Amino acid sequence: MRARTEKTVQITLMVLTGLLLALVLFLLALTQPRFGTPFANWALGTWGPEGSSVARAHLKFPALTTAVADDVILPDRLEAESVEARFNPFGFLPLVSWVSRLEGADGYIRFDGREGGDEDDETELSDYRAIVDEVALSNIALRLTRPDGQDRVMIEQARGSLRSGALGISATGADSTLDFEGHASNSLSAIKGDLRVTGDNFADLAALAGLAAPDTPPYDVVMGVDIEDALWRFDVRRETRVGDSDIAGPLIVTFGEGTPVVDADLVSETLDADDLGIVFGIPIGTGEGETVSATQKRARQAYDESDRLIPNVVIDFTRLDAIDGSVKYRAATVTDSVFDLTGLELDFEIDGRVVRAPLLQLSFDQGSLDAYATIDGTRSPAVTTAEGDLNDVAFANLALAPYLRGTAKGRFNVTATGDGFRAAADTLDGTLSIWSTDADVLALAVEGAALDIGEALTVLGEEADDRTYAETRCAVAVANMESGVATFDPAVIDTDDSIVLVHGDIDLGTERMKLSIRSDAKDASLGSLIGDVGIGGTLRHPELMPFSAKTVAQIGIASILGSLSGGLAALPFIEPGMAEDAPCGALLARAEAASGKSSPSD
């Protein structure tokens, strides 16, 4: 019995030794491409997708558990010019992968980003983790298939472990670069780490992610990332730069059955107004020292080549189909602003193709502009309504220095139809009113409007720091807008010695102006010409027309009287000064009533 047992053991050992030797010989044979290549193709044909193949494959010698392959093809799923896989013979054990490390280079991986993905592909992450642990990729294109086309992200370097969750990625796509270091959960449903993204225009990157964003200047965004199932949290850090502006704060994206919802609360310590301009399609500055994108340069070039002041910008409302939500933005300081802004607050909500801005506050050195607006992009063309108040803003902040000093109040309430700025301007309806009770007007401007040569000459040579101003009793301007034509109703400036009246209209559709300015004197003066000062041309290229037909007639009469007696020639140029004070109380009341507010005090 004992001899039989020993013989059985010997036979078993011989069989095992033979099998081991056969396995070693088989593995040694696979180190030769002439044996390894057909075996690899047989394995791919048996267990891989239909049509899979490899051009060349073999095991490394003496590391017989490492396989090398060239030109690996899994049709419509994966291609790689080179693949190296290190096998683990203990892959049958729990928590051990059959492939301890997989390297791939120069190829692509397709990812189906369409709703539902590949219905036939039921492979779970646990299945991949049982096969592969560590992964290292270089120069691999990630092809994202979408209903509207295919996008590509180039993975420059990617390394990680499907078991430990360690993950590092460097990638490029949509004219952007991405670097991520962090960890992923076992199910890949949760990812945390540090992300840095740089690029030319954030709108391109958002589109790649299936979201929507406005055009931006070049950006360098540093953020913390916390992705868990349908909730993506981003903590934008202070070192982030968009153009020449900093920005920071939390941003949350919630995914569900419908449109993704964004909730953001962002703050800038310093905002360069040029950077915000392109967000709204306004080409402001692209000069030396400015950080600008290709989109900004194209917008500025188009604007410079145009003879119009209002930019030809059309809003693509289809972008809003990709996102809903609300955004709060605050800028503590503002630089490079046309109107010397010192701060900005903006809240807006997106609901379908409707954008509501319950707060738009522009702060100046003195005073503020508070506005509310709604853009209804569900209509075609879109309908915009806006209203707001000007609160004690210095005239200097409204680009009216040195002609006016003091502060202005105002209000506007307008409606426009159109998908672009020019189309909206051409249909503008509503009222704009501005008034002041503490304004001082430059004396030269008053006398010039009156064509009062005598008094104008006395202030013409004044230095900038020693200008003469006339104190006003009131200054009121009301413009009624109908179908894109703004008509002054009129504008009035009342000083101690003159009343300045502005009549006429501005066609915002064509941007042509037809205004007349007349000053009636309250005091007698020598050297006054009869007639109005005309302002014509366009908003971009205004023209001053100081001599009217009445002025020419006045000069002709002076010539006739001069032929009779030299002293009589001066008679047509004497202003008797018969004008009376303007009814400031009524004018101020009408200015506010025109905008739907109660009457002010005089």
Secondary structure as GFF3:
##gff-version 3
##sequence-region A 1 602
A	DSSP	alpha_helix	2	30	.	.	.	ID=ss1
A	DSSP	alpha_helix	33	47	.	.	.	ID=ss2
A	DSSP	beta_strand	53	59	.	.	.	ID=ss3
A	DSSP	beta_strand	66	74	.	.	.	ID=ss4
A	DSSP	beta_strand	78	87	.	.	.	ID=ss5
A	DSSP	beta_strand	99	112	.	.	.	ID=ss6
A	DSSP	alpha_helix	125	131	.	.	.	ID=ss7
A	DSSP	beta_strand	132	146	.	.	.	ID=ss8
A	DSSP	beta_strand	149	161	.	.	.	ID=ss9
A	DSSP	beta_strand	166	173	.	.	.	ID=ss10
A	DSSP	beta_strand	176	184	.	.	.	ID=ss11
A	DSSP	beta_strand	190	199	.	.	.	ID=ss12
A	DSSP	alpha_helix	202	208	.	.	.	ID=ss13
A	DSSP	beta_strand	219	228	.	.	.	ID=ss14
A	DSSP	beta_strand	231	236	.	.	.	ID=ss15
A	DSSP	beta_strand	241	242	.	.	.	ID=ss16
A	DSSP	beta_strand	245	246	.	.	.	ID=ss17
A	DSSP	beta_strand	249	254	.	.	.	ID=ss18
A	DSSP	beta_strand	261	272	.	.	.	ID=ss19
A	DSSP	alpha_helix	273	279	.	.	.	ID=ss20
A	DSSP	alpha_helix	294	305	.	.	.	ID=ss21
A	DSSP	three_ten_helix	317	322	.	.	.	ID=ss22
A	DSSP	beta_strand	324	335	.	.	.	ID=ss23
A	DSSP	beta_strand	343	351	.	.	.	ID=ss24
A	DSSP	beta_strand	354	363	.	.	.	ID=ss25
A	DSSP	beta_strand	368	376	.	.	.	ID=ss26
A	DSSP	beta_strand	383	394	.	.	.	ID=ss27
A	DSSP	three_ten_helix	395	398	.	.	.	ID=ss28
A	DSSP	beta_strand	404	405	.	.	.	ID=ss29
A	DSSP	beta_strand	407	417	.	.	.	ID=ss30
A	DSSP	alpha_helix	421	426	.	.	.	ID=ss31
A	DSSP	beta_strand	429	436	.	.	.	ID=ss32
A	DSSP	beta_strand	440	442	.	.	.	ID=ss33
A	DSSP	alpha_helix	443	449	.	.	.	ID=ss34
A	DSSP	alpha_helix	453	459	.	.	.	ID=ss35
A	DSSP	three_ten_helix	464	466	.	.	.	ID=ss36
A	DSSP	beta_strand	469	482	.	.	.	ID=ss37
A	DSSP	beta_strand	485	488	.	.	.	ID=ss38
A	DSSP	beta_strand	491	495	.	.	.	ID=ss39
A	DSSP	beta_strand	498	507	.	.	.	ID=ss40
A	DSSP	beta_strand	512	521	.	.	.	ID=ss41
A	DSSP	beta_strand	525	526	.	.	.	ID=ss42
A	DSSP	beta_strand	533	537	.	.	.	ID=ss43
A	DSSP	beta_strand	542	545	.	.	.	ID=ss44
A	DSSP	alpha_helix	549	564	.	.	.	ID=ss45
A	DSSP	three_ten_helix	566	573	.	.	.	ID=ss46
A	DSSP	beta_strand	574	575	.	.	.	ID=ss47
A	DSSP	alpha_helix	584	593	.	.	.	ID=ss48
###
